[in-house]
């Protein structure tokens, strides 16, 4: 393999818990909730799928279904989809819905998986090109920079910057072109079979990991190093 394409959320990084997300947004806006109310609101937000990078919605409301399907094609669509979900949950201030959305874009909201740095560093040492290919509506580069992983990434291919989202093969093609790599010599690593599996249309190999909490997945990326030998 001459290159490895990585998904972001659930693959290299994991977003904070819904409760942590809500607590941070409340603190940043000077609000508070009694503990029982906070716990109930966090559970309701999780069920709604309002945290980008968190759990998927148990059910997408009918009036948001069309928006949800294309949410990763622009920054505006992404914000509208996720704040649309969070607004299903009553909160003490209407401004909290945008505050929640803004919080999830903070580097502090994300933690790299324990083996991410080792795998990315080793690929760099071996001369293997690395691209991050993500369905997303905002610039994740500051997250990589804040956690010290940016030096190991050669290219970022983000859906909202191209108006195309996985599994559309065009997004993977852009990544391979950015790395100067034949797709047949690239490995796509991700946690979503429907989305990341789209790379196979170009002839890429695909390796899947599970979207688990950071503490539950210490070494799932390490097999990537054997696959590129």
N, C-alpha and C positions, 0 to 999 in steps of 0.2 A: 504494500500500500504506500502510495506517495503522499497521501493527505488524509486527514480525518476531519469530518464535519461534526460538530457537536451541537445538539440542542442546548438551550439555556436552562429554563425552569424544569426542575425534576430530573435533570441530567447532570449538569455541573453545579448548579445552585438550587437551594430550596428556600422558599419564602417563609417568613415567620408564621407562627400559628395565628389563627383568626383572633383569638383572645389577645395575644400580644399586639397585633395590628390595631385592634380597637383601642386598647389601653394607650398605645403610643399616640394615636390621633386625638384621643380625649385630652391627654396631657399637653400635646402641642397646641391645642386650641383653648386650653384653660377650662375644660369641662370635666365633670366627674359623674359617675353613676354609682349608686349603691351596688355592692358586690353581687347580690342576686340578680339585679337588673342587667348588670354588665355581662354576667354569665349567660343570661337568657338572650341578650342581644347578640353576643358572639355566636351562639349556637344558631340563631336565626340567620345571621349573615353567612355562616358557613353553609347552611342548607340552601340559601339563595345562590351560592356560588359567587358571592360578591367580591371575594379576594382574588385578584389576578395571580395565577400561579398556585392557588390553593385548590380546594375541592371543586369539581364541576357542579353546576346547579343540579339539584334533585329534579327540577323541572323548569325549563325556560318559559317564562310567561308568553302567551301567544302574541302579545303586542310587541315583544322584543325578539321574536324568533328570527325575523329577516335580518335585523341588525346583528344579532348574535352570530349568524352564519358568516358574516363578512367583517367581524369586529377587528381583525388583525390587519386590515388593509389600509388603515390610516390612523393617525393619532386621535382624530376627532371621533371616529367610529368606536375605537377602543374605550375611550373615556365615556362616551355615551352608553355603551353596552354595560359596562361595569357599574357606573353610577346609577344606571337604570335598575340594575339588580339590587344594589344596596338601598335604594329608596323604597324598596318593598318592606324594609325593616324600620319601624319608628325609632328615631333618635331625638335627643333633646334640642338639637339645633340643626336647621337645614344646611348650614355651612359644613357640617361634619361629613356629608357625603363626598364633597370635593376634597376635604382634608384626608379622608380615608384613601381616596384614589391617589392623592399626592404622596401619602406615606408609603404606599407600596413601591414607589419608584426610588425611594431612598436606599442607598447602599446598606444602611443599618437594618433594613427589613430582610436582607438576604444573607444566607450563610453558605459558603461552598461546602460541598461534600468532602469528607476527610481525605479522600484520595485524589481529589481534583488537581491540586497543585503538583503532586508527584507525577501524575500521568501527563499533564500538560508540559511540565518541565522536561520529562524524559523524551517526549515527542520532539521538543525543540532541540534537545541534545542529539537526537538521531537524524535531524534534518527533515523531519516530516512536517509538511504544512498543516496548519490548523485554522479552521474557520468556525465561527459560531453562526448557526443558521436558526433563527428564532421567529416564531409567530408572536409578534409583540406590537404594542402601540406606542412605545417610548424608547429612548436611547439608553440601552443597558451598559454602554461603555464605562460610565462612571462606577458601576458596580464592580466590574473587573478591575478597574484601576484602584479603587479603594481597598480591595482585598488582595492586591499584589499579583493578579493573574494576567493583567493586560500585556505584559512583555512576552507572553507565550502564545498570543493570538495574532495571526497574520491578517485576518479579515473578519469583518462583521457583516453578515447579510441578514438584515432585519425586514420583516414583511412590510411594515408600515412605510419603510423608505422606498419600497419597490412596487407597492400596490398589489402585491401577490402574496398569497399565504400557502403554506404547506397544506396539503400534499402536492400542490402544483409543481411539476418538475422544473419549471422555470426558476424557482428560487434556489434549488440545488445547483442548477446549471450556472447561475450567477456566482455561486460560491466556488465551484470548480474552476471557472474562468478566472476568478480573482486569485486563485492559487496556482494557475497555470497547470492544472492537473486534468488528465483524462478521467471522466467520471468512473470509468471501469477500474481505475487505480485509486479510488477513494472509498473510505468507510464512513457511513453515517451512523452516529451514536445518538440515540434518543429514547424517550420513555413512552412515546405515543405511536402505536402501530398504525393507526389511520393516517396520522400526519407525517411522521418521519419515514414511514414505509414508502412514501411517494418517491424517495430517492432511487428505489429499485427500477423505476421506469427509465432511468438513465444508465442503468448498469452498475450503480453503486452497490456495494455490500452494505448490509445494515445490521447493527447490533443494538439490542434493546436492554434497557435497565428499568428497574421499578421505581416509580415516583413515591418514595418513602421519606419519612422524616430523616434528617441528617444523622441522628443518633442510631437509627435502625439500619443504616446502609454505609458501613465503613469502607468497603473495598470492591464495590460492584463495577467500578471503572477500570480496575487493574487488568482484567482480561483484554482490554483494548491493546495493551502493550504487546501481548502475544499475537493478536490478530494482525498487527502491522509488521511483524517480523518477516 
